Amino acid sequence: MANVAVIGAQWGDEGKGKIVDWLAERADMVVRFQGGHNAGHTLVVGGTVYKLSLLPSGIVRGTPSIVGNGVVLDPWALKAEIERLREQGVSVTPDTLMIAETCTLILPFHRDLDGLREDASGAGKIGTTRRGIGPAYEDKVGRRAIRVCDLAHLDDLEAQLDRLTAHHDALRAGFGEPPVDRARLIAELREIADFVLPYAEPVWRMLAQAKATGKRILFEGAQGVLLDIDHGTYPFVTSSNTIAGTAAGGSGMGPGAVGFVLGIAKAYTTRVGSGPFPTELENETGERLGVRGHEFGTVTGRKRRCGWFDSVLVRQAAAVGGITGIALTKIDVLDGFEEVAICTGYRLGDQVLDYFPPHAADQAKVEPVYETMPGWSESTAGARSWAELPAQAIKYIRRIEELIQCPVTLVSTSPERDDTILVRDPFAD
């Protein structure tokens, strides 16, 4: 039985939460391997809505869940999320949640810096969630971060704090802000340490044991390939690699452990925040997609920009992301459209491109080349087999497969976990 990695094949918000929840029931372990609490996964289980940001989606099902070393962890956000889930009847204990001892911590001044930079950027805003994700990753690669394991050694942090605050105090001074209050920071860390440390484990060892005994591992990515720091629409990207290859380094397992890579894509396209979006529809059709799809960010509540399906970007995401098969979500949002369109290329000057150019100036100039198809009036909502789908919806899905050069292995027809058409079982490969 294969392990499975789930990643977004667009700009995030593709419906990964439902798909991971659907797969988690059949997995022995779920692992988050990158990102932080800027991710937003919404699960609907038995009519109850669960909104997760940091915790792996398997936690709702009681599947042992791991926050890998590739994640940047805000300990106060972790506490709030666990307490919120407990109020909904979900038990989160060290038996069901394990956190890598080597996770980098997001600290209060990371959040401060994130907001200060965005406010100073004016029209050049990246559109971050202001949660300190980027600054925490900067400290990680700058080798001055405080990690989960440091919470057990707070009396030994002086040298590390010297390096950390020297960097941040200079940045804060540039924004007219006072230096980091070290005494307050240590006091806050001491207060939260007792909550976090019971979950801290050498998770690489647990994963090695799971691999050795043939356990099925589900790797859960955050955001989407188009937000990857290397392969996304730079600089309007997140601060980590979101491709499937990151599952190895971000969990402590070798690349051979990843297995089947399931990319999640909506049957149309959305994006939150700033950045290029070739198929964006700033008209009644785009508004209709947003209203029908309830397109508001899980974490920020921001309204998502909406547009037609972009096969060029998803084909590119499948190639660089290592995607084996696609889970197509929200097909029901397209019900009732007389005509649907798919972007098949970009016009840039006198050229037609079959890829998205890397430079921001070219990205701003491209015009989508569309292929239109008849829509369908019948409902796809709640369908659980191909036989329940309208013929034209099936033709639309098959055309997407051809254009992205990747098979559709799952089709999601509503937020409910069981409203899913299984074409190919990822765990069986």
PEMO-V488357 format. One record per helix or strand of 3 or more residues. SS is the DSSP state (H for helix, E for strand). FROM is the first residue (numbers start at 1). TO is the last residue. If there is no record, write none. Layout:
# PEMO-V488357
((SS FROM TO) (SS FROM TO))
This chain:
# PEMO-V488357
((E 4 8) (H 16 24) (E 29 32) (E 41 45) (E 48 52) (H 57 61) (E 65 67) (E 71 73) (H 75 87) (E 97 100) (H 108 124) (H 133 141) (H 148 152) (H 154 156) (H 158 174) (H 182 199) (H 203 212) (E 217 220) (H 225 227) (H 246 249) (H 255 257) (E 260 266) (E 269 271) (H 284 292) (E 305 307) (H 311 321) (E 325 329) (H 331 334) (E 339 348) (E 351 353) (H 360 365) (E 367 374) (H 386 388) (H 391 404) (E 408 412) (E 420 422) (H 426 428))
